[in-house]
Amino acid sequence: MLSAASAAVVRATLPVVRAGVEPTALWRRWRVAKRLDEAGDTVSFTLIPDGDDAIPDFTPGQYVSVAVDLPDGRRQPRQYSLSQGLGRGSLRITVRRVRGTATTPDGVVSIHLHNHLAEDDSLLVGPPAGETTLVPGTSPVLLVSAGIGITPMAAMLDHLARTQPPRPVVVAHADRSPAHRALRADCAHALAGLTHSDCLTWYESGQHNDSRPGRMDPGVLPLTPDTTAYLCGPVPFMRDVRSSLLRRGLPAERVRYEVFGPGMLDQHTG
C-alpha cells in the first residue's frame, strides 16, 4: 500500500502520465536561496530554479512534492504546501520537524531537511499541484488552521493582501503556544495590508495578549451566508470545525479542505 506522501505524488502525476509524458521528467533541481528558522521546530526554505527554468505559476493553496536522497540510498518524496503567494520570483515551503512518539517514528524527510538542507544546497522539486485552492471572487474568506496547517493559509493571505485588499478576510489559527506558531510575522504583515480583516488565535498553553486559551471554538468564528471557509490541520480538528460550520448553515460546497494524511472527513456530518 502506498504511503500518503507517495499517493499524493501519484495523484499529482497521473494527468502527465495520461498525456504520455515520462513522470521522472517532472522533477527539477531547485536551489535554496534562503533558509529561515521559524518558530519551534519549523524552517522555511525559499527555492529558486537551479538553472534557466521559469518559476511555475500556481494557485495559493497548492503544494509541491520534494524528494530527498537519504544516506541509505532511498529516495523519499513528501508534499509541502507553498507558504507564500505568487510574484516573489521564488517558491517557499515551510517544514515542521516531525518528532516521533512512543508508537510512531520520527519523520525521516522533515528531519533530513532540517539537519542537512542549507542555503545554496539543491533539492528535487515537482510542479505545483492540489485542488484546495483560493476561489476567485469578492465574497468573504475564512482561513482556519491549526499548527503547521498555517502554511497554505499564509499563501492565500499573502495573495489576498497583494491583489484584493478590500476583500473581507478572517484568519483563525490554533497552536500549542506563541513559540510554536510559524509564519506569524508574515501573516501579521499581510493582515495589515487588508482593509476588512480580523485575526482570532487560540493557544493551548494559555492566553497570550489578544489570544484565547485552550482549543479553538468553531462556534465563535464569524460567518456570512456567502463566506468560503478553507481548513487545514489535523483530521480531528478539521472534522470538528467543518461539522460546526455546517450546523451553523454554511453550505458544504463553501467548506474547502484536503486530507493528505490517514483518515477522512465525514462528508455527511452536519
Steps between C-alpha positions, in 0.01 A plus 500: 500500500626849415578742777299821507799689361556255215130494420501878467792482257313242293185713502693806388674316216207304358391772251857518370521122464176497303643772277792274412763695694762307696426557873868525590517813281284676758788537744715810466794604712449815705745693717442624853532879473410557865452291812311659788446343839140563592327426831565172685625219278398677177718622213407688182696430181483752216571320172609623158567291186852361480527598136299694244156354575222752560314524829178301441160658546297366788183572692519583872420184694702268277798290607818367340661159534862490608729196487804439717768236467555346842834361623377140451443566128122533510333793325201620700238747373284721718248776438528849647256784450632816340503758779510825306310642204599554140722770359797460733741353245524185710307223671498452876423197713479497878589169665431397858726233643291187563605354832411141577294374790489171689302350210618698195848559353668831433425659163805402298453760227419795723795419725728460197395841369548662839841343562653501153339756265691829513510813285640431151421128530277348233176306527284303257160667468189405304243736346231669711190286546187477713137603465426665836578847371376852546181558301494828305234750594419773749304307765631468858782253570548303822845339541500241780816312598680319777875449543693469175166520318570873491721453191238504219304765691808724503525469121131588458530790742810634323321481164186671631694784660689567178213461252170562686557723805128587538385134512369401846733243661496328839802297612442248781799300624563257787845399624681366804654833597638820342841333488359228272310729263668511159470791253351732761685809371404422139133467590504819708657691210239369255212575737624858531462533123130408508228755564238258639673230704499332838728249669394251770765294679489217751800364694477178698758621751277785614403852405762732350423863415189496278486121466250261659596207722449134415374345179323687224126556543353481147172639630644851527646515149327783313289386205290657227276304259756545222817427701740242355695315769837331448620244755845356558624304802468160665201293387316514838541877504363541147215259573391703803525835321321376190218346702452825691492711184245270338279505809508878489368496145806540282444293182732201465631626166632808683718296736820405320774268629729219392621203703852371427557286807308196623130543571221676318232750592139388524343663196152473654572655839278798559 
